[in-house]
Amino acid sequence: MQEDIHVVSPSLLSYEVTSALRRKVVRGIMSYEDARRSLEAVSSLDIEFFDPPELSIRAYDIAFRFNLSTTYDAHYLAVAEILECEFWTSDERLYNTISGSFHNLCWIG
């Protein structure tokens, strides 16, 4: 964001961030107030949510192609595939699973 990079994500990101913060509160890792402030901070980021009608179909096909057990990551991959942009991940298992077959995949770590 500091480098003026356009960030695009499926709307799923909002639900995943909210859920992750809630889990931290339930586990006692974060206070309610800190999690809420974090959620407000994330909500204020300049992220474009991209959810065309064909996104879930593309995600389903990607999950099948790479034998992914769920379609969560596949939705992010589908956004990158549709927009022909990079997909950055810190998920080492995902990266190792598809790095040779998905040319837009980049490793954060």
Biopython code that builds the backbone (N, CA, C, O; Angstrom):
import numpy as np
from Bio.PDB.StructureBuilder import StructureBuilder

atoms = [
    (1, "MET", "N", (0.828, -1.183, 0.000)),
    (1, "MET", "CA", (0.000, 0.000, 0.000)),
    (1, "MET", "C", (0.880, 1.258, 0.000)),
    (1, "MET", "O", (0.528, 2.273, -0.601)),
    (2, "GLN", "N", (2.031, 1.175, 0.684)),
    (2, "GLN", "CA", (2.926, 2.321, 0.727)),
    (2, "GLN", "C", (3.573, 2.573, -0.624)),
    (2, "GLN", "O", (4.019, 3.686, -0.901)),
    (3, "GLU", "N", (3.628, 1.551, -1.464)),
    (3, "GLU", "CA", (4.250, 1.683, -2.772)),
    (3, "GLU", "C", (3.230, 1.953, -3.859)),
    (3, "GLU", "O", (3.535, 1.804, -5.043)),
    (4, "ASP", "N", (2.025, 2.347, -3.480)),
    (4, "ASP", "CA", (0.962, 2.672, -4.417)),
    (4, "ASP", "C", (0.628, 1.490, -5.323)),
    (4, "ASP", "O", (0.440, 1.647, -6.530)),
    (5, "ILE", "N", (0.561, 0.325, -4.728)),
    (5, "ILE", "CA", (0.185, -0.894, -5.449)),
    (5, "ILE", "C", (-1.309, -1.093, -5.275)),
    (5, "ILE", "O", (-1.840, -0.977, -4.171)),
    (6, "HIS", "N", (-1.973, -1.392, -6.366)),
    (6, "HIS", "CA", (-3.419, -1.621, -6.348)),
    (6, "HIS", "C", (-3.669, -3.026, -5.779)),
    (6, "HIS", "O", (-3.213, -4.016, -6.350)),
    (7, "VAL", "N", (-4.386, -3.110, -4.665)),
    (7, "VAL", "CA", (-4.657, -4.385, -4.001)),
    (7, "VAL", "C", (-6.095, -4.788, -4.290)),
    (7, "VAL", "O", (-7.030, -4.015, -4.084)),
    (8, "VAL", "N", (-6.249, -6.024, -4.775)),
    (8, "VAL", "CA", (-7.559, -6.553, -5.129)),
    (8, "VAL", "C", (-7.736, -7.887, -4.424)),
    (8, "VAL", "O", (-6.794, -8.672, -4.313)),
    (9, "SER", "N", (-8.953, -8.139, -3.948)),
    (9, "SER", "CA", (-9.230, -9.361, -3.212)),
    (9, "SER", "C", (-10.695, -9.750, -3.394)),
    (9, "SER", "O", (-11.542, -8.899, -3.667)),
    (10, "PRO", "N", (-10.987, -11.039, -3.242)),
    (10, "PRO", "CA", (-12.405, -11.388, -3.161)),
    (10, "PRO", "C", (-12.961, -10.883, -1.833)),
    (10, "PRO", "O", (-12.208, -10.708, -0.876)),
    (11, "SER", "N", (-14.256, -10.650, -1.766)),
    (11, "SER", "CA", (-14.879, -10.177, -0.520)),
    (11, "SER", "C", (-14.649, -11.138, 0.631)),
    (11, "SER", "O", (-14.780, -10.768, 1.798)),
    (12, "LEU", "N", (-14.314, -12.340, 0.305)),
    (12, "LEU", "CA", (-14.004, -13.364, 1.293)),
    (12, "LEU", "C", (-12.977, -12.871, 2.317)),
    (12, "LEU", "O", (-12.998, -13.295, 3.473)),
    (13, "LEU", "N", (-12.089, -11.987, 1.900)),
    (13, "LEU", "CA", (-11.065, -11.452, 2.800)),
    (13, "LEU", "C", (-11.682, -10.846, 4.049)),
    (13, "LEU", "O", (-11.185, -11.067, 5.154)),
    (14, "SER", "N", (-12.746, -10.093, 3.890)),
    (14, "SER", "CA", (-13.399, -9.459, 5.042)),
    (14, "SER", "C", (-13.852, -10.496, 6.066)),
    (14, "SER", "O", (-13.668, -10.321, 7.271)),
    (15, "TYR", "N", (-14.440, -11.564, 5.571)),
    (15, "TYR", "CA", (-14.941, -12.614, 6.464)),
    (15, "TYR", "C", (-13.788, -13.359, 7.138)),
    (15, "TYR", "O", (-13.863, -13.700, 8.318)),
    (16, "GLU", "N", (-12.724, -13.607, 6.376)),
    (16, "GLU", "CA", (-11.589, -14.332, 6.942)),
    (16, "GLU", "C", (-10.875, -13.514, 8.016)),
    (16, "GLU", "O", (-10.500, -14.053, 9.058)),
    (17, "VAL", "N", (-10.688, -12.234, 7.772)),
    (17, "VAL", "CA", (-10.034, -11.373, 8.768)),
    (17, "VAL", "C", (-10.891, -11.276, 10.028)),
    (17, "VAL", "O", (-10.383, -11.401, 11.143)),
    (18, "THR", "N", (-12.184, -11.054, 9.845)),
    (18, "THR", "CA", (-13.095, -10.959, 10.985)),
    (18, "THR", "C", (-13.076, -12.247, 11.799)),
    (18, "THR", "O", (-13.020, -12.208, 13.028)),
    (19, "SER", "N", (-13.122, -13.368, 11.124)),
    (19, "SER", "CA", (-13.114, -14.668, 11.796)),
    (19, "SER", "C", (-11.796, -14.910, 12.538)),
    (19, "SER", "O", (-11.797, -15.402, 13.666)),
    (20, "ALA", "N", (-10.686, -14.568, 11.908)),
    (20, "ALA", "CA", (-9.373, -14.767, 12.538)),
    (20, "ALA", "C", (-9.240, -13.912, 13.801)),
    (20, "ALA", "O", (-8.735, -14.378, 14.823)),
    (21, "LEU", "N", (-9.689, -12.680, 13.725)),
    (21, "LEU", "CA", (-9.624, -11.814, 14.909)),
    (21, "LEU", "C", (-10.536, -12.329, 16.019)),
    (21, "LEU", "O", (-10.173, -12.288, 17.194)),
    (22, "ARG", "N", (-11.699, -12.806, 15.654)),
    (22, "ARG", "CA", (-12.619, -13.357, 16.651)),
    (22, "ARG", "C", (-12.003, -14.582, 17.332)),
    (22, "ARG", "O", (-12.120, -14.741, 18.547)),
    (23, "ARG", "N", (-11.346, -15.448, 16.551)),
    (23, "ARG", "CA", (-10.674, -16.630, 17.130)),
    (23, "ARG", "C", (-9.613, -16.207, 18.138)),
    (23, "ARG", "O", (-9.465, -16.841, 19.183)),
    (24, "LYS", "N", (-8.878, -15.148, 17.836)),
    (24, "LYS", "CA", (-7.846, -14.665, 18.765)),
    (24, "LYS", "C", (-8.466, -14.202, 20.083)),
    (24, "LYS", "O", (-7.902, -14.431, 21.153)),
    (25, "VAL", "N", (-9.620, -13.553, 20.003)),
    (25, "VAL", "CA", (-10.305, -13.104, 21.216)),
    (25, "VAL", "C", (-10.791, -14.315, 22.008)),
    (25, "VAL", "O", (-10.591, -14.377, 23.221)),
    (26, "VAL", "N", (-11.417, -15.263, 21.347)),
    (26, "VAL", "CA", (-11.945, -16.456, 22.019)),
    (26, "VAL", "C", (-10.822, -17.245, 22.687)),
    (26, "VAL", "O", (-11.025, -17.806, 23.764)),
    (27, "ARG", "N", (-9.654, -17.297, 22.075)),
    (27, "ARG", "CA", (-8.506, -18.026, 22.628)),
    (27, "ARG", "C", (-7.732, -17.223, 23.670)),
    (27, "ARG", "O", (-6.779, -17.725, 24.265)),
    (28, "GLY", "N", (-8.142, -15.980, 23.887)),
    (28, "GLY", "CA", (-7.474, -15.155, 24.885)),
    (28, "GLY", "C", (-6.169, -14.547, 24.415)),
    (28, "GLY", "O", (-5.386, -14.065, 25.233)),
    (29, "ILE", "N", (-5.920, -14.559, 23.132)),
    (29, "ILE", "CA", (-4.686, -14.017, 22.567)),
    (29, "ILE", "C", (-4.781, -12.508, 22.393)),
    (29, "ILE", "O", (-3.774, -11.801, 22.431)),
    (30, "MET", "N", (-6.012, -12.022, 22.202)),
    (30, "MET", "CA", (-6.253, -10.603, 21.956)),
    (30, "MET", "C", (-7.480, -10.172, 22.730)),
    (30, "MET", "O", (-8.400, -10.958, 22.958)),
    (31, "SER", "N", (-7.480, -8.921, 23.127)),
    (31, "SER", "CA", (-8.679, -8.398, 23.785)),
    (31, "SER", "C", (-9.720, -8.040, 22.717)),
    (31, "SER", "O", (-9.396, -7.853, 21.545)),
    (32, "TYR", "N", (-10.954, -7.953, 23.150)),
    (32, "TYR", "CA", (-12.033, -7.552, 22.251)),
    (32, "TYR", "C", (-11.720, -6.199, 21.622)),
    (32, "TYR", "O", (-11.882, -6.011, 20.417)),
    (33, "GLU", "N", (-11.272, -5.262, 22.450)),
    (33, "GLU", "CA", (-11.005, -3.911, 21.975)),
    (33, "GLU", "C", (-9.874, -3.883, 20.943)),
    (33, "GLU", "O", (-9.979, -3.202, 19.923)),
    (34, "ASP", "N", (-8.783, -4.630, 21.210)),
    (34, "ASP", "CA", (-7.670, -4.663, 20.252)),
    (34, "ASP", "C", (-8.099, -5.296, 18.936)),
    (34, "ASP", "O", (-7.732, -4.819, 17.862)),
    (35, "ALA", "N", (-8.869, -6.359, 19.020)),
    (35, "ALA", "CA", (-9.341, -7.022, 17.805)),
    (35, "ALA", "C", (-10.255, -6.090, 17.016)),
    (35, "ALA", "O", (-10.179, -6.027, 15.789)),
    (36, "ARG", "N", (-11.108, -5.376, 17.717)),
    (36, "ARG", "CA", (-12.024, -4.453, 17.041)),
    (36, "ARG", "C", (-11.249, -3.324, 16.371)),
    (36, "ARG", "O", (-11.561, -2.942, 15.243)),
    (37, "ARG", "N", (-10.241, -2.788, 17.057)),
    (37, "ARG", "CA", (-9.403, -1.741, 16.456)),
    (37, "ARG", "C", (-8.676, -2.287, 15.218)),
    (37, "ARG", "O", (-8.559, -1.603, 14.201)),
    (38, "SER", "N", (-8.202, -3.503, 15.323)),
    (38, "SER", "CA", (-7.525, -4.130, 14.177)),
    (38, "SER", "C", (-8.482, -4.281, 13.002)),
    (38, "SER", "O", (-8.114, -4.030, 11.854)),
    (39, "LEU", "N", (-9.703, -4.691, 13.293)),
    (39, "LEU", "CA", (-10.704, -4.845, 12.247)),
    (39, "LEU", "C", (-11.021, -3.499, 11.599)),
    (39, "LEU", "O", (-11.175, -3.412, 10.381)),
    (40, "GLU", "N", (-11.117, -2.452, 12.416)),
    (40, "GLU", "CA", (-11.349, -1.110, 11.875)),
    (40, "GLU", "C", (-10.184, -0.675, 10.985)),
    (40, "GLU", "O", (-10.394, -0.064, 9.937)),
    (41, "ALA", "N", (-8.952, -0.993, 11.407)),
    (41, "ALA", "CA", (-7.775, -0.623, 10.621)),
    (41, "ALA", "C", (-7.773, -1.351, 9.274)),
    (41, "ALA", "O", (-7.500, -0.748, 8.237)),
    (42, "VAL", "N", (-8.076, -2.632, 9.299)),
    (42, "VAL", "CA", (-8.123, -3.400, 8.056)),
    (42, "VAL", "C", (-9.234, -2.871, 7.154)),
    (42, "VAL", "O", (-9.062, -2.780, 5.939)),
    (43, "SER", "N", (-10.363, -2.527, 7.747)),
    (43, "SER", "CA", (-11.499, -2.022, 6.967)),
    (43, "SER", "C", (-11.189, -0.692, 6.293)),
    (43, "SER", "O", (-11.814, -0.340, 5.293)),
    (44, "SER", "N", (-10.242, 0.035, 6.828)),
    (44, "SER", "CA", (-9.913, 1.343, 6.246)),
    (44, "SER", "C", (-8.857, 1.241, 5.135)),
    (44, "SER", "O", (-8.563, 2.238, 4.476)),
    (45, "LEU", "N", (-8.292, 0.064, 4.924)),
    (45, "LEU", "CA", (-7.290, -0.101, 3.867)),
    (45, "LEU", "C", (-7.943, 0.043, 2.496)),
    (45, "LEU", "O", (-9.125, -0.253, 2.320)),
    (46, "ASP", "N", (-7.174, 0.489, 1.559)),
    (46, "ASP", "CA", (-7.677, 0.707, 0.204)),
    (46, "ASP", "C", (-7.584, -0.600, -0.591)),
    (46, "ASP", "O", (-6.700, -0.772, -1.430)),
    (47, "ILE", "N", (-8.503, -1.501, -0.311)),
    (47, "ILE", "CA", (-8.555, -2.789, -1.000)),
    (47, "ILE", "C", (-9.809, -2.814, -1.857)),
    (47, "ILE", "O", (-10.909, -2.545, -1.374)),
    (48, "GLU", "N", (-9.637, -3.136, -3.120)),
    (48, "GLU", "CA", (-10.786, -3.270, -4.014)),
    (48, "GLU", "C", (-11.297, -4.704, -3.927)),
    (48, "GLU", "O", (-10.540, -5.653, -4.127)),
    (49, "PHE", "N", (-12.567, -4.853, -3.632)),
    (49, "PHE", "CA", (-13.158, -6.187, -3.590)),
    (49, "PHE", "C", (-13.701, -6.524, -4.966)),
    (49, "PHE", "O", (-14.449, -5.757, -5.572)),
    (50, "PHE", "N", (-13.300, -7.693, -5.438)),
    (50, "PHE", "CA", (-13.591, -8.135, -6.802)),
    (50, "PHE", "C", (-14.335, -9.457, -6.724)),
    (50, "PHE", "O", (-13.766, -10.474, -6.328)),
    (51, "ASP", "N", (-15.589, -9.443, -7.094)),
    (51, "ASP", "CA", (-16.407, -10.649, -7.018)),
    (51, "ASP", "C", (-17.331, -10.782, -8.220)),
    (51, "ASP", "O", (-18.546, -10.638, -8.090)),
    (52, "PRO", "N", (-16.760, -11.058, -9.390)),
    (52, "PRO", "CA", (-17.614, -11.260, -10.555)),
    (52, "PRO", "C", (-18.387, -12.579, -10.414)),
    (52, "PRO", "O", (-17.990, -13.447, -9.638)),
    (53, "PRO", "N", (-19.465, -12.728, -11.146)),
    (53, "PRO", "CA", (-20.296, -13.932, -11.020)),
    (53, "PRO", "C", (-19.534, -15.245, -11.249)),
    (53, "PRO", "O", (-19.868, -16.263, -10.645)),
    (54, "GLU", "N", (-18.530, -15.228, -12.102)),
    (54, "GLU", "CA", (-17.812, -16.470, -12.420)),
    (54, "GLU", "C", (-16.700, -16.816, -11.422)),
    (54, "GLU", "O", (-16.036, -17.841, -11.577)),
    (55, "LEU", "N", (-16.491, -15.984, -10.409)),
    (55, "LEU", "CA", (-15.368, -16.203, -9.490)),
    (55, "LEU", "C", (-15.436, -17.557, -8.793)),
    (55, "LEU", "O", (-14.433, -18.269, -8.748)),
    (56, "SER", "N", (-16.570, -17.922, -8.259)),
    (56, "SER", "CA", (-16.672, -19.190, -7.528)),
    (56, "SER", "C", (-16.478, -20.398, -8.440)),
    (56, "SER", "O", (-15.906, -21.403, -8.020)),
    (57, "ILE", "N", (-16.945, -20.310, -9.674)),
    (57, "ILE", "CA", (-16.739, -21.407, -10.630)),
    (57, "ILE", "C", (-15.249, -21.557, -10.922)),
    (57, "ILE", "O", (-14.726, -22.671, -10.951)),
    (58, "ARG", "N", (-14.565, -20.429, -11.139)),
    (58, "ARG", "CA", (-13.110, -20.482, -11.392)),
    (58, "ARG", "C", (-12.389, -21.039, -10.170)),
    (58, "ARG", "O", (-11.476, -21.855, -10.300)),
    (59, "ALA", "N", (-12.802, -20.594, -8.978)),
    (59, "ALA", "CA", (-12.178, -21.087, -7.748)),
    (59, "ALA", "C", (-12.385, -22.589, -7.605)),
    (59, "ALA", "O", (-11.463, -23.311, -7.225)),
    (60, "TYR", "N", (-13.570, -23.055, -7.901)),
    (60, "TYR", "CA", (-13.863, -24.490, -7.821)),
    (60, "TYR", "C", (-12.971, -25.276, -8.778)),
    (60, "TYR", "O", (-12.434, -26.321, -8.411)),
    (61, "ASP", "N", (-12.814, -24.780, -9.994)),
    (61, "ASP", "CA", (-11.958, -25.440, -10.979)),
    (61, "ASP", "C", (-10.493, -25.447, -10.540)),
    (61, "ASP", "O", (-9.793, -26.442, -10.728)),
    (62, "ILE", "N", (-10.036, -24.349, -9.961)),
    (62, "ILE", "CA", (-8.654, -24.276, -9.470)),
    (62, "ILE", "C", (-8.454, -25.251, -8.317)),
    (62, "ILE", "O", (-7.439, -25.945, -8.266)),
    (63, "ALA", "N", (-9.400, -25.310, -7.399)),
    (63, "ALA", "CA", (-9.302, -26.256, -6.273)),
    (63, "ALA", "C", (-9.222, -27.685, -6.792)),
    (63, "ALA", "O", (-8.461, -28.498, -6.267)),
    (64, "PHE", "N", (-9.991, -27.986, -7.802)),
    (64, "PHE", "CA", (-9.944, -29.328, -8.403)),
    (64, "PHE", "C", (-8.591, -29.567, -9.069)),
    (64, "PHE", "O", (-7.969, -30.611, -8.868)),
    (65, "ARG", "N", (-8.145, -28.605, -9.852)),
    (65, "ARG", "CA", (-6.887, -28.727, -10.601)),
    (65, "ARG", "C", (-5.695, -28.974, -9.678)),
    (65, "ARG", "O", (-4.802, -29.751, -10.018)),
    (66, "PHE", "N", (-5.671, -28.319, -8.509)),
    (66, "PHE", "CA", (-4.547, -28.447, -7.591)),
    (66, "PHE", "C", (-4.845, -29.344, -6.392)),
    (66, "PHE", "O", (-4.052, -29.422, -5.453)),
    (67, "ASN", "N", (-5.992, -30.017, -6.429)),
    (67, "ASN", "CA", (-6.394, -30.937, -5.362)),
    (67, "ASN", "C", (-6.416, -30.248, -3.988)),
    (67, "ASN", "O", (-5.957, -30.808, -2.992)),
    (68, "LEU", "N", (-6.955, -29.035, -3.957)),
    (68, "LEU", "CA", (-7.095, -28.300, -2.703)),
    (68, "LEU", "C", (-8.367, -28.778, -2.014)),
    (68, "LEU", "O", (-9.386, -28.973, -2.677)),
    (69, "SER", "N", (-8.329, -28.968, -0.714)),
    (69, "SER", "CA", (-9.483, -29.510, -0.004)),
    (69, "SER", "C", (-10.606, -28.494, 0.177)),
    (69, "SER", "O", (-11.764, -28.878, 0.345)),
    (70, "THR", "N", (-10.280, -27.205, 0.145)),
    (70, "THR", "CA", (-11.296, -26.152, 0.240)),
    (70, "THR", "C", (-11.072, -25.164, -0.907)),
    (70, "THR", "O", (-10.082, -25.253, -1.633)),
    (71, "THR", "N", (-11.994, -24.234, -1.054)),
    (71, "THR", "CA", (-11.863, -23.255, -2.143)),
    (71, "THR", "C", (-11.474, -21.862, -1.656)),
    (71, "THR", "O", (-11.452, -20.919, -2.447)),
    (72, "TYR", "N", (-11.169, -21.718, -0.378)),
    (72, "TYR", "CA", (-10.813, -20.388, 0.132)),
    (72, "TYR", "C", (-9.612, -19.808, -0.614)),
    (72, "TYR", "O", (-9.710, -18.732, -1.204)),
    (73, "ASP", "N", (-8.484, -20.514, -0.590)),
    (73, "ASP", "CA", (-7.294, -20.039, -1.296)),
    (73, "ASP", "C", (-7.551, -19.944, -2.790)),
    (73, "ASP", "O", (-7.040, -19.047, -3.461)),
    (74, "ALA", "N", (-8.339, -20.867, -3.305)),
    (74, "ALA", "CA", (-8.634, -20.882, -4.741)),
    (74, "ALA", "C", (-9.363, -19.621, -5.188)),
    (74, "ALA", "O", (-9.209, -19.197, -6.334)),
    (75, "HIS", "N", (-10.150, -19.016, -4.310)),
    (75, "HIS", "CA", (-10.819, -17.760, -4.676)),
    (75, "HIS", "C", (-9.791, -16.648, -4.909)),
    (75, "HIS", "O", (-9.930, -15.860, -5.845)),
    (76, "TYR", "N", (-8.774, -16.585, -4.072)),
    (76, "TYR", "CA", (-7.723, -15.582, -4.263)),
    (76, "TYR", "C", (-6.947, -15.870, -5.549)),
    (76, "TYR", "O", (-6.612, -14.956, -6.302)),
    (77, "LEU", "N", (-6.670, -17.137, -5.785)),
    (77, "LEU", "CA", (-5.973, -17.529, -7.007)),
    (77, "LEU", "C", (-6.817, -17.198, -8.240)),
    (77, "LEU", "O", (-6.285, -16.768, -9.263)),
    (78, "ALA", "N", (-8.118, -17.397, -8.138)),
    (78, "ALA", "CA", (-9.007, -17.089, -9.266)),
    (78, "ALA", "C", (-8.997, -15.599, -9.580)),
    (78, "ALA", "O", (-9.026, -15.212, -10.748)),
    (79, "VAL", "N", (-8.956, -14.760, -8.546)),
    (79, "VAL", "CA", (-8.862, -13.314, -8.777)),
    (79, "VAL", "C", (-7.591, -13.006, -9.561)),
    (79, "VAL", "O", (-7.629, -12.255, -10.536)),
    (80, "ALA", "N", (-6.474, -13.578, -9.144)),
    (80, "ALA", "CA", (-5.200, -13.347, -9.833)),
    (80, "ALA", "C", (-5.254, -13.863, -11.269)),
    (80, "ALA", "O", (-4.722, -13.230, -12.181)),
    (81, "GLU", "N", (-5.887, -14.994, -11.462)),
    (81, "GLU", "CA", (-5.988, -15.570, -12.802)),
    (81, "GLU", "C", (-6.868, -14.703, -13.709)),
    (81, "GLU", "O", (-6.495, -14.417, -14.847)),
    (82, "ILE", "N", (-8.023, -14.290, -13.209)),
    (82, "ILE", "CA", (-8.944, -13.469, -14.003)),
    (82, "ILE", "C", (-8.325, -12.117, -14.348)),
    (82, "ILE", "O", (-8.415, -11.663, -15.489)),
    (83, "LEU", "N", (-7.696, -11.476, -13.364)),
    (83, "LEU", "CA", (-7.116, -10.145, -13.577)),
    (83, "LEU", "C", (-5.701, -10.191, -14.149)),
    (83, "LEU", "O", (-5.115, -9.159, -14.476)),
    (84, "GLU", "N", (-5.162, -11.414, -14.263)),
    (84, "GLU", "CA", (-3.786, -11.593, -14.746)),
    (84, "GLU", "C", (-2.807, -10.751, -13.943)),
    (84, "GLU", "O", (-1.978, -10.023, -14.490)),
    (85, "CYS", "N", (-2.933, -10.878, -12.610)),
    (85, "CYS", "CA", (-2.049, -10.134, -11.713)),
    (85, "CYS", "C", (-1.367, -11.120, -10.758)),
    (85, "CYS", "O", (-1.689, -12.308, -10.743)),
    (86, "GLU", "N", (-0.442, -10.619, -9.981)),
    (86, "GLU", "CA", (0.286, -11.460, -9.035)),
    (86, "GLU", "C", (-0.585, -11.800, -7.829)),
    (86, "GLU", "O", (-1.435, -11.014, -7.411)),
    (87, "PHE", "N", (-0.352, -12.971, -7.293)),
    (87, "PHE", "CA", (-0.967, -13.381, -6.035)),
    (87, "PHE", "C", (0.165, -13.652, -5.063)),
    (87, "PHE", "O", (0.968, -14.561, -5.271)),
    (88, "TRP", "N", (0.227, -12.855, -3.994)),
    (88, "TRP", "CA", (1.267, -12.989, -2.986)),
    (88, "TRP", "C", (0.735, -13.795, -1.812)),
    (88, "TRP", "O", (-0.375, -13.554, -1.338)),
    (89, "THR", "N", (1.529, -14.755, -1.343)),
    (89, "THR", "CA", (1.106, -15.577, -0.215)),
    (89, "THR", "C", (2.257, -15.829, 0.744)),
    (89, "THR", "O", (3.424, -15.849, 0.352)),
    (90, "SER", "N", (1.908, -16.017, 1.987)),
    (90, "SER", "CA", (2.888, -16.455, 2.988)),
    (90, "SER", "C", (2.600, -17.901, 3.384)),
    (90, "SER", "O", (3.267, -18.457, 4.257)),
    (91, "ASP", "N", (1.605, -18.506, 2.737)),
    (91, "ASP", "CA", (1.225, -19.890, 3.004)),
    (91, "ASP", "C", (2.195, -20.811, 2.268)),
    (91, "ASP", "O", (2.043, -21.066, 1.073)),
    (92, "GLU", "N", (3.186, -21.302, 2.993)),
    (92, "GLU", "CA", (4.238, -22.099, 2.374)),
    (92, "GLU", "C", (3.705, -23.382, 1.748)),
    (92, "GLU", "O", (4.164, -23.795, 0.683)),
    (93, "ARG", "N", (2.743, -24.005, 2.404)),
    (93, "ARG", "CA", (2.176, -25.239, 1.861)),
    (93, "ARG", "C", (1.474, -24.971, 0.529)),
    (93, "ARG", "O", (1.653, -25.719, -0.432)),
    (94, "LEU", "N", (0.678, -23.905, 0.474)),
    (94, "LEU", "CA", (0.016, -23.544, -0.782)),
    (94, "LEU", "C", (1.046, -23.229, -1.853)),
    (94, "LEU", "O", (0.936, -23.697, -2.986)),
    (95, "TYR", "N", (2.035, -22.446, -1.500)),
    (95, "TYR", "CA", (3.072, -22.065, -2.456)),
    (95, "TYR", "C", (3.768, -23.301, -3.022)),
    (95, "TYR", "O", (3.951, -23.412, -4.234)),
    (96, "ASN", "N", (4.152, -24.224, -2.153)),
    (96, "ASN", "CA", (4.842, -25.427, -2.611)),
    (96, "ASN", "C", (3.947, -26.323, -3.457)),
    (96, "ASN", "O", (4.426, -27.016, -4.355)),
    (97, "THR", "N", (2.661, -26.310, -3.172)),
    (97, "THR", "CA", (1.721, -27.143, -3.913)),
    (97, "THR", "C", (1.534, -26.671, -5.349)),
    (97, "THR", "O", (1.437, -27.487, -6.266)),
    (98, "ILE", "N", (1.484, -25.359, -5.546)),
    (98, "ILE", "CA", (1.120, -24.872, -6.882)),
    (98, "ILE", "C", (2.160, -24.000, -7.569)),
    (98, "ILE", "O", (1.925, -23.561, -8.695)),
    (99, "SER", "N", (3.294, -23.732, -6.945)),
    (99, "SER", "CA", (4.239, -22.751, -7.486)),
    (99, "SER", "C", (4.708, -23.065, -8.905)),
    (99, "SER", "O", (4.894, -22.143, -9.699)),
    (100, "GLY", "N", (4.899, -24.308, -9.239)),
    (100, "GLY", "CA", (5.375, -24.632, -10.580)),
    (100, "GLY", "C", (4.299, -24.559, -11.641)),
    (100, "GLY", "O", (4.604, -24.567, -12.834)),
    (101, "SER", "N", (3.043, -24.486, -11.226)),
    (101, "SER", "CA", (1.933, -24.546, -12.171)),
    (101, "SER", "C", (1.103, -23.270, -12.242)),
    (101, "SER", "O", (0.203, -23.169, -13.075)),
    (102, "PHE", "N", (1.386, -22.308, -11.396)),
    (102, "PHE", "CA", (0.605, -21.071, -11.370)),
    (102, "PHE", "C", (1.591, -19.923, -11.502)),
    (102, "PHE", "O", (2.252, -19.552, -10.532)),
    (103, "HIS", "N", (1.690, -19.366, -12.687)),
    (103, "HIS", "CA", (2.758, -18.403, -12.977)),
    (103, "HIS", "C", (2.635, -17.072, -12.250)),
    (103, "HIS", "O", (3.612, -16.325, -12.194)),
    (104, "ASN", "N", (1.464, -16.743, -11.685)),
    (104, "ASN", "CA", (1.280, -15.468, -11.011)),
    (104, "ASN", "C", (1.543, -15.544, -9.507)),
    (104, "ASN", "O", (1.332, -14.560, -8.798)),
    (105, "LEU", "N", (1.989, -16.665, -9.023)),
    (105, "LEU", "CA", (2.175, -16.874, -7.589)),
    (105, "LEU", "C", (3.521, -16.331, -7.120)),
    (105, "LEU", "O", (4.561, -16.608, -7.718)),
    (106, "CYS", "N", (3.485, -15.553, -6.040)),
    (106, "CYS", "CA", (4.701, -14.969, -5.467)),
    (106, "CYS", "C", (4.773, -15.303, -3.983)),
    (106, "CYS", "O", (3.745, -15.352, -3.307)),
    (107, "TRP", "N", (5.954, -15.529, -3.485)),
    (107, "TRP", "CA", (6.205, -15.912, -2.099)),
    (107, "TRP", "C", (6.601, -14.701, -1.278)),
    (107, "TRP", "O", (7.528, -13.974, -1.638)),
    (108, "ILE", "N", (5.898, -14.482, -0.172)),
    (108, "ILE", "CA", (6.234, -13.374, 0.720)),
    (108, "ILE", "C", (7.445, -13.722, 1.575)),
    (108, "ILE", "O", (8.330, -12.891, 1.779)),
    (109, "GLY", "N", (7.478, -14.954, 2.072)),
    (109, "GLY", "CA", (8.534, -15.380, 2.980)),
    (109, "GLY", "C", (9.842, -15.513, 2.297)),
    (109, "GLY", "O", (10.836, -15.867, 2.932)),
]
sb = StructureBuilder()
sb.init_structure("model")
sb.init_model(0)
sb.init_chain("A")
sb.init_seg("    ")
for serial, (resi, resn, name, xyz) in enumerate(atoms, 1):
    if name == "N":
        sb.init_residue(resn, " ", resi, " ")
    sb.init_atom(name, np.array(xyz, "f"), 0.0, 1.0, " ", f" {name:<3s}", serial, name[0])
structure = sb.get_structure()
